[in-house]
Every structure is written in C-alpha cells, then in structure tokens.
C-alpha cells in the first residue's frame, strides 16, 4: 500500500481533512494505493499558486521553456518502464500498449518544445499605409486540465505540452479512478527543474474538479471524459465566459467495402475495438460491412476474436486486460444484457471471463450483429470490448449509417478504391478519418471531434491557438495630428 500526496505550489501535501480515496488494481481488485481527497480550500490554494507563478513563466524566454520541456522528455523516456507499469497497474491496460504510449507521451512534449520559441505573430497590411498593424500570441493564464482514467499520461500530454510551451501555468486534476501515474509524473516535473507552482496536481472526486473549474482565477478549462460530465463543465464555464476544450467520446464507424483487403480490414477492426479493452474514445465500435462480404467478415472476426489472450496486464504476452474499474465493468455487462434483450445477435463473448485465474474486471471480447442501427448497443458508447456489426448495401447507405450518430470523433474506411475513399472521407462527419488503417496516432496531426464528441483540437501546431489569446497591436506612423473633434487636420 502506497499513500500519495498532491503537488501544490512546489510542495507535496496530504489533505488537511486526512481523507483518502482508494485506488484498486483492476487485475486483482485489490487496493494498492491511496490518493488524498483535497478540500475546496486546497484546490483554491493550487490555483492561487499557479496564478502567482504565471508572470515568471510567461516572461521566461521560449528557449528556456523549450529546454525544460526537452529535459522532461528525456526523463519520461528514462522512466518509461516504470511509468508504464504504474499506468497498467492503475487502469488495467496491457503493458505492451502503455509502454508505447509513454514513449508517445515523451514525443508529444518534444514536439511542443519545438514551438515554445516559435510563437509567431503576423504583420497585417492595412488600407492606411501610415498605420503599422501586427499580432502577437499571449498565454491565457491559469489553465485547468482534467483527464480521464483510460490513458492518463498520453491524455495529459495532449494538454500540458502546448499549455506549458505557450507560457501558461496549470492545475491538473486526474481522474479519481487513475491518479497514480500522474502523481508519479509530477515528480519528473520537479526533477526537470520547472519553477514551483507552474505545474500543480490536485486529487479528489468530482467535487474537486468542480471547485477547480469554478475558481475565478482559472482562465481556461481542457477536459477529456464523458459527455454528461462535459455538459456540467460547459454550463459552469459558460457563466465565466472562458474558453474550453472538450475531448469526449464516440461511436465511431469502421467501414469495410467489398473491394477491401479483407484480411487487413479484419485486423484493423479487431485492433480498433479490442485494443485497450475497448476503453478508448476512438474505438471503432460500429463495424459497417458491405452485405456481399458480410458472412466472410463475420466468420473471420469471430475466429480472430476468440484467439485474443486475456491475462495479467504486466505480462508482455497478454493481448487484452481487464476494464479499469467496477463501475465500468457493471455498465458494460448491463449493456451486453440489454443488447440481448433488444434482439441483437451475439456472435461471441458476452460475459465476464470464466477463467478462475482471472479475478479482476475481465469481460470477454464481444461481438454483436444487428440490422437495426437504433438498438442501444449500435448507437450508444459502451467504452468496453464490445463490437456491433451492421450491414449496408451501397455507398450512400454506408455514409448515412456512418453519420447517423450524435457523435463525430473518428471513422475508418477500408477499400482499394482510393477515389472512393477520398470522396467518402469528405462526407463523413468526424474529426478524424482513417483510410486502410485505424486507431493510428501521430503527434503532428490535429485530434478532436464534432457534435457530441466535443470541440477544439489537441496535438499538432493547431493546438497552440487553444492555449493563447491573439492580441492585435496598431501603431500610428504618421506625423499628422488627427483631432477627431476638429474639421481640420494639422
């Protein structure tokens, strides 16, 4: 059992309430750590520390900020194995994925380190040639970063890297279901030499997050998580009229056409839904298959899915781990039973693992088939290892099914016809469209959704605008004295 402390103003502290939240290992359901349950006053203290540190951090040269971000990247890579083990222990994701994600995290900080000294404005030509006009990018101030439990460190990097590169100070609130890796990461922030108060990490439940976003000194909120929580945050933030970035869920369509490479598409479909036990916002949970190849694809999917190896997330041979917590486990099992009752046909899986050696929150990789796109399993986000197959006959029907969703985060297209692929990609309502690949991430590509999948973009240089104000500066170069209250110009 390890008892953790929060990082506030460069100091590690437990809550004055002496209250803690337990952290359970989803592999064995055992409590393995505790995090402090901070009070509203302690949340406020963290924001105030960030506010006091803002002037120093804002005025630090971009080169110096970049140097610290590069140093942080080095430390992440040096501690990648340890951070990956912590992440897998805290949320059940297999070590082969968390290790790659930690390295991706380091790459993210390096990417934005490169922009820290390149925050360019522009000169704007005006009709009046005696006026000089230009813009500069300025940091917002204190930014609240709230992350989800499925990929704490990569999700944090999407927000923290650009926030720091552009000169903001931050208060981080990780999910109460997976806070440990973020607290361990904060020690690397210290070790890298960031000034005290620039990065603060507070812990607690939803009340802590609510206190954070409502603080009057918070100038922006960036949130990754569920739609209902996002709606609460949006209402609170709207009262303050401050900017917000929302990276939410999805019910992403993965479309296989009859002219696709079937073997490649099946691999992509399985990886797109069962990677991370389906606990990813971009999961390809709606598989749209052209009817002429439907039976071939169904058979291949079931055969491959039944071979997925469940086990200890820390074992490099394990292909799928447990879901992250008991609440998510119960939700997924409930949705599976509901799907059966609504007439969806179960092709494989459908229950918690019966292997007596697996005592954690394990759910078999599950596939349903239905021709009714309105059953809940086909239109609601499960956030678990559950795939729903829907048939289509024509390109037009595929587009209709793909867009018939309140979500718009990601989509996949599998076809050898590159012209058709490009035409479809432009018609599909999603922030990301993959062609002949799925769930592939690169730091330099903008990521985010539309509709109920959120708004704003993470990763890529576009994110710099999410964490800055654009200031316009106009200079009069003329020697003429212009008196607006006089009809004459001297």
C-alpha positions in Angstrom: 0.0 0.0 0.0 1.4 3.4 -1.0 -0.1 6.7 0.2 0.4 9.6 -2.2 0.5 13.3 -1.8 -0.7 16.1 -4.1 1.6 18.7 -5.6 0.7 22.3 -4.7 3.0 25.2 -5.3 6.1 23.0 -5.3 5.1 21.3 -2.1 3.9 17.7 -1.6 0.9 17.6 0.8 -1.9 15.4 2.0 -5.3 16.9 2.7 -6.0 18.7 5.9 -9.1 16.6 6.1 -6.9 13.5 6.3 -9.3 11.8 3.9 -8.1 9.5 1.1 -9.6 7.7 -1.9 -8.6 4.1 -2.6 -7.0 3.0 -5.9 -7.8 -0.5 -7.0 -5.8 -2.7 -9.3 -8.4 -3.9 -11.9 -6.3 -7.1 -12.4 -7.0 -8.5 -9.0 -9.5 -6.0 -7.4 -7.0 -5.3 -4.6 -6.4 -1.8 -3.2 -2.8 -0.9 -3.9 -2.6 2.9 -3.3 -4.4 5.9 -1.8 -4.7 9.4 -3.1 -5.6 12.5 -0.9 -9.1 13.9 -1.1 -8.3 17.6 -1.2 -10.7 20.2 0.2 -12.1 23.1 -1.8 -9.7 25.4 0.1 -6.7 23.3 -1.0 -7.9 23.3 -4.6 -8.1 27.1 -4.4 -4.6 27.2 -3.0 -3.3 25.3 -6.0 -4.9 27.8 -8.4 -3.5 30.7 -6.5 0.0 29.2 -6.6 -0.4 28.8 -10.4 -1.6 32.4 -10.6 1.4 33.7 -8.7 3.8 31.7 -10.9 2.3 32.8 -14.1 4.2 36.1 -14.5 7.6 34.4 -14.2 6.7 31.5 -16.5 5.1 33.8 -19.1 8.1 36.1 -19.2 10.6 33.2 -19.4 12.1 33.0 -22.9 10.7 30.4 -25.3 14.1 28.9 -25.4 14.2 28.3 -21.7 10.7 26.8 -21.7 11.8 24.5 -24.5 14.9 23.4 -22.6 12.8 22.4 -19.7 10.3 20.5 -21.9 13.1 18.7 -23.6 14.6 17.8 -20.2 11.2 16.5 -19.2 11.0 14.4 -22.4 14.4 12.8 -21.5 13.2 11.9 -18.0 10.0 10.4 -19.3 12.0 8.1 -21.7 14.4 7.2 -18.8 11.5 6.2 -16.6 9.3 4.7 -19.4 9.2 1.2 -18.0 8.3 2.4 -14.5 5.6 4.8 -15.7 4.1 2.1 -18.0 4.0 -0.4 -15.1 2.2 2.2 -12.9 -0.3 3.0 -15.7 -1.0 -0.6 -16.3 -1.4 -1.4 -12.6 -3.8 1.6 -12.2 -6.1 1.1 -15.1 -5.5 -2.5 -16.4 -4.2 -1.6 -19.9 -1.7 -4.1 -21.2 2.0 -3.1 -20.7 2.8 -3.5 -24.4 0.4 -0.6 -25.0 1.2 1.6 -22.0 5.0 1.4 -22.8 4.4 2.6 -26.3 2.1 5.3 -25.0 4.7 6.6 -22.6 7.2 6.9 -25.4 4.5 8.7 -27.5 4.0 11.0 -24.5 7.7 12.0 -24.5 7.4 12.7 -28.2 4.5 15.0 -27.6 6.5 17.1 -25.1 9.4 17.3 -27.6 7.0 18.3 -30.4 5.7 21.3 -28.5 9.1 22.2 -27.0 10.0 22.9 -30.6 7.2 25.5 -30.8 8.0 27.3 -27.5 10.3 29.8 -29.1 8.3 30.0 -32.4 5.0 31.6 -31.3 4.8 33.8 -34.3 2.5 36.7 -34.9 2.0 38.4 -38.2 2.1 41.8 -39.8 -1.3 42.8 -41.4 -1.3 45.1 -44.4 -3.9 47.9 -43.9 -5.6 50.4 -46.3 -4.0 53.2 -44.4 -0.2 52.9 -45.1 0.6 55.2 -42.2 -0.6 52.5 -39.7 1.5 49.5 -38.7 -0.5 46.6 -37.5 0.7 43.3 -36.1 -0.4 40.4 -33.8 1.2 38.5 -31.0 0.2 35.3 -29.2 -0.1 35.6 -25.5 -0.8 32.8 -22.9 -4.1 32.7 -21.2 -3.0 32.3 -17.6 -4.0 29.5 -15.3 -5.4 26.5 -17.2 -7.3 23.7 -15.6 -6.5 20.3 -17.1 -8.9 17.4 -16.3 -8.0 14.0 -17.7 -9.7 10.6 -17.9 -8.7 7.2 -16.5 -8.2 5.2 -19.7 -4.8 6.8 -20.8 -3.8 9.4 -18.1 -0.3 10.3 -19.2 -0.9 10.5 -23.0 -4.1 12.4 -22.5 -2.3 14.8 -20.1 0.5 15.4 -22.6 -2.1 16.4 -25.3 -3.0 19.3 -22.9 0.0 20.0 -20.8 2.7 20.2 -23.5 1.0 23.0 -25.5 -0.1 24.8 -22.3 3.4 25.0 -21.0 5.0 25.7 -24.3 2.8 28.8 -24.8 3.5 30.1 -21.3 0.5 29.1 -19.2 0.6 27.7 -15.7 -1.6 24.7 -14.9 -3.6 22.8 -12.3 -4.1 19.2 -13.2 -7.0 17.1 -11.9 -6.6 13.4 -12.9 -9.5 11.0 -12.7 -10.0 9.6 -9.2 -10.0 6.2 -10.8 -6.4 6.5 -12.1 -4.4 9.3 -10.5 -1.2 7.5 -9.6 0.8 7.8 -12.8 0.1 11.5 -13.0 1.4 11.9 -9.4 4.5 9.9 -10.3 4.9 12.0 -13.4 4.7 15.2 -11.3 8.0 14.1 -9.7 9.6 14.2 -13.1 8.3 17.8 -13.5 10.1 18.7 -10.3 13.3 16.8 -11.3 13.3 18.6 -14.7 13.5 21.9 -12.9 10.2 23.6 -13.6 9.6 26.6 -11.3 7.4 25.8 -8.3 3.8 26.5 -8.9 4.0 26.3 -12.7 2.5 22.7 -12.6 0.2 21.7 -9.8 -1.6 18.3 -9.4 -4.7 18.1 -7.2 -6.6 14.9 -6.5 -10.1 14.0 -5.4 -13.5 13.2 -6.7 -15.9 15.2 -8.9 -16.3 17.8 -6.2 -12.6 18.7 -6.5 -13.0 19.1 -10.3 -16.0 21.3 -9.8 -14.2 23.5 -7.4 -11.3 23.8 -9.8 -13.2 24.8 -12.9 -15.3 27.4 -11.0 -12.3 29.2 -9.4 -12.3 32.8 -10.7 -8.6 32.7 -11.5 -8.9 29.8 -13.9 -8.8 31.2 -17.4 -9.4 28.1 -19.5 -10.5 24.5 -19.0 -9.5 21.5 -21.0 -11.4 18.3 -20.3 -11.2 14.7 -21.6 -14.0 12.4 -20.4 -17.7 11.6 -20.8 -20.5 13.7 -22.3 -22.6 14.1 -19.2 -19.6 15.5 -17.2 -18.7 17.7 -20.1 -22.2 19.2 -20.1 -21.9 20.1 -16.4 -18.4 21.6 -17.0 -19.7 23.6 -20.0 -22.5 25.1 -18.0 -20.2 26.1 -15.3 -17.6 27.6 -17.6 -20.2 29.4 -19.7 -21.0 31.5 -16.6 -17.4 32.7 -16.5 -17.2 33.2 -20.3 -13.8 31.5 -20.6 -12.6 29.2 -23.4 -12.9 25.4 -23.1 -11.6 22.4 -25.0 -13.7 19.2 -24.8 -12.4 15.8 -26.0 -15.2 13.4 -25.5 -16.5 10.0 -26.6 -17.6 8.5 -29.8 -19.4 5.7 -31.5 -17.0 5.6 -34.4 -18.0 3.8 -37.7 -15.4 1.5 -39.2 -16.5 0.8 -42.8 -15.4 -2.3 -44.8 -16.3 -2.3 -48.5 -16.4 -5.4 -50.7 -13.3 -4.3 -52.6 -11.2 -4.0 -49.4 -8.3 -6.2 -48.4 -10.4 -8.4 -46.1 -7.5 -9.8 -44.1 -6.1 -6.3 -43.5 -9.6 -4.9 -42.7 -10.3 -7.6 -40.1 -7.1 -7.0 -38.3 -7.9 -3.3 -38.3 -11.4 -3.9 -37.0 -10.2 -6.1 -34.1 -7.4 -3.7 -33.2 -9.8 -0.8 -33.5 -12.2 -2.1 -30.9 -10.4 -4.6 -28.6 -7.2 -2.6 -28.2 -7.2 -1.1 -24.7 -10.2 -3.4 -23.9 -12.3 -1.1 -25.9 -11.7 1.7 -23.4 -10.8 4.4 -25.9 -12.8 7.3 -27.2 -11.8 6.4 -30.8 -12.8 2.8 -30.6 -14.3 1.5 -33.9 -17.3 0.1 -32.1 -19.7 0.2 -35.1 -18.4 -2.0 -37.9 -20.3 -1.3 -41.1 -19.8 -4.2 -43.6 -21.0 -4.4 -47.2 -23.5 -7.2 -47.4 -21.8 -9.1 -50.2 -18.8 -9.9 -47.9 -20.8 -9.9 -44.6 -20.5 -13.7 -43.8 -16.8 -13.8 -44.7 -16.0 -10.9 -42.4 -18.2 -12.1 -39.6 -16.5 -15.5 -39.6 -13.0 -14.1 -39.8 -13.8 -11.6 -36.9 -15.2 -14.3 -34.6 -12.3 -16.6 -35.3 -9.7 -13.9 -34.6 -11.5 -12.5 -31.6 -11.8 -15.9 -29.9 -8.0 -16.2 -30.0 -7.4 -13.0 -28.1 -5.4 -13.8 -24.9 -6.6 -12.3 -21.7 -4.3 -12.1 -18.7 -2.1 -10.1 -16.4 -1.6 -6.6 -18.0 2.0 -6.6 -16.9 2.7 -9.8 -18.9 4.0 -8.9 -22.3 2.2 -11.9 -23.8 -1.2 -10.6 -22.7 -3.3 -9.1 -25.5 -6.2 -7.7 -23.6 -6.5 -6.8 -19.9 -9.5 -6.0 -17.7 -11.7 -3.0 -17.8 -10.5 -0.3 -15.5 -12.9 -0.2 -12.6 -16.0 -1.8 -11.1 -18.4 1.0 -12.3 -17.3 0.5 -15.9 -17.5 -3.3 -15.6 -21.1 -3.2 -14.4 -22.0 -0.7 -17.1 -20.6 -2.9 -19.9 -22.2 -6.1 -18.6 -25.5 -4.2 -18.3 -25.3 -3.0 -21.9 -24.5 -6.5 -23.1 -27.6 -7.9 -21.4 -29.7 -5.1 -22.8 -28.5 -5.8 -26.3 -29.5 -9.4 -26.0 -33.0 -8.4 -24.8 -33.3 -5.9 -27.7 -32.7 -8.7 -30.3 -29.1 -8.1 -31.2 -27.4 -11.5 -32.2 -24.5 -12.4 -30.0 -21.7 -13.9 -32.2 -19.0 -14.4 -29.5 -18.1 -13.3 -25.9 -20.9 -11.7 -24.0 -19.9 -12.4 -20.4 -17.2 -11.9 -17.8 -14.3 -14.2 -18.1 -14.9 -17.7 -16.6 -11.2 -18.3 -16.2 -10.7 -18.8 -12.5 -7.2 -17.5 -12.7 -8.6 -14.0 -13.7 -10.1 -12.4 -10.6 -10.2 -8.9 -12.0 -12.7 -6.9 -14.1 -12.4 -9.1 -17.2 -15.0 -9.1 -19.9 -14.7 -11.4 -22.9 -14.2 -9.6 -26.2 -17.7 -9.5 -27.5 -19.3 -9.2 -31.0 -23.0 -8.5 -31.8 -24.7 -8.5 -35.1 -27.8 -6.5 -35.8 -29.6 -4.9 -38.8 -31.3 -2.4 -36.5 -29.0 0.6 -36.1 -31.2 2.0 -33.4 -30.7 -0.6 -30.8 -28.7 0.9 -27.9 -25.6 -1.3 -28.4 -25.3 0.1 -32.0 -25.7 3.8 -31.2 -24.6 4.4 -27.6 -21.0 4.4 -26.4 -20.1 1.3 -24.5 -16.4 2.1 -23.7 -15.6 -1.5 -23.5 -14.7 -4.6 -25.6 -18.0 -4.8 -27.5 -18.3 -4.6 -31.3 -21.5 -4.2 -33.2 -21.7 -5.3 -36.8 -24.2 -3.5 -39.1 -24.7 -4.4 -42.8 -25.0 -2.0 -45.7 -25.6 -2.4 -49.5 -24.5 0.9 -51.1 -22.0 3.7 -50.6 -24.9 6.0 -49.9 -26.2 3.8 -47.2 -22.8 3.5 -45.7 -22.5 7.3 -45.5 -26.0 7.5 -43.9 -25.2 4.9 -41.3 -21.8 6.4 -40.5 -23.3 9.9 -40.0 -26.4 8.7 -38.2 -25.0 9.4 -34.7 -24.8 12.1 -32.2 -21.1 11.6 -32.1 -18.4 12.6 -34.6 -14.9 11.7 -33.3 -13.4 9.2 -35.7 -14.1 6.9 -38.6 -12.4 4.3 -40.7 -12.7 3.3 -44.4 -11.4 0.1 -45.9 -11.3 0.0 -49.7 -8.8 -0.4 -52.6 -10.6 2.3 -54.5 -8.7 5.4 -53.4 -11.0 7.8 -55.2 -14.0 6.4 -53.4 -12.0 6.6 -50.1 -11.3 10.3 -50.5 -14.9 11.1 -51.6 -16.2 9.3 -48.5 -13.7 10.9 -46.1 -15.0 14.3 -47.1 -18.6 13.3 -46.5 -18.2 11.6 -43.2 -18.9 13.7 -40.1 -15.9 13.1 -37.9 -12.8 14.9 -36.7 -10.5 12.1 -37.9 -11.0 9.7 -40.8 -8.6 6.8 -41.3 -8.2 5.1 -44.7 -7.0 1.5 -44.7 -5.8 1.9 -41.1 -7.4 2.5 -37.7 -6.5 3.9 -34.3 -3.3 5.2 -35.6 -1.9 8.3 -33.9 0.8 10.8 -34.7 1.8 13.9 -32.6 1.6 16.3 -35.6 -1.9 15.5 -36.6 -4.9 17.5 -35.1 -7.2 15.4 -33.0 -10.7 16.2 -31.8 -14.3 15.7 -32.6 -17.5 17.4 -33.7 -21.1 17.1 -32.5 -21.3 15.4 -29.1 -17.6 14.3 -29.4 -16.6 17.8 -28.3 -14.8 20.7 -29.9 -11.3 22.1 -30.0 -8.2 20.3 -31.2 -5.3 18.5 -29.4 -1.9 17.6 -30.7 -0.4 19.4 -33.8 0.5 23.1 -34.1 -3.2 24.0 -34.3 -3.4 23.4 -30.5 -1.2 26.5 -29.9 -4.3 28.6 -30.6 -6.3 26.7 -28.0 -3.9 28.0 -25.2 -3.3 31.6 -26.4 -5.0 34.8 -26.9 -4.4 36.7 -30.2 -3.5 40.3 -29.4 -3.7 42.9 -32.1 -1.3 46.0 -31.9 -1.8 49.1 -34.1 0.8 51.8 -34.3 0.4 55.3 -35.9 3.5 56.1 -38.0 2.2 59.4 -39.2 3.4 62.8 -38.0 0.0 64.3 -38.6 -2.1 65.2 -35.6 -5.6 64.0 -36.1 -8.2 65.6 -33.9 -11.5 63.8 -34.2 -13.2 66.9 -32.8 -11.8 69.2 -35.4 -12.7 69.5 -39.1 -9.1 70.5 -39.9 -6.0 68.3 -39.8 -2.8 69.8 -38.8 
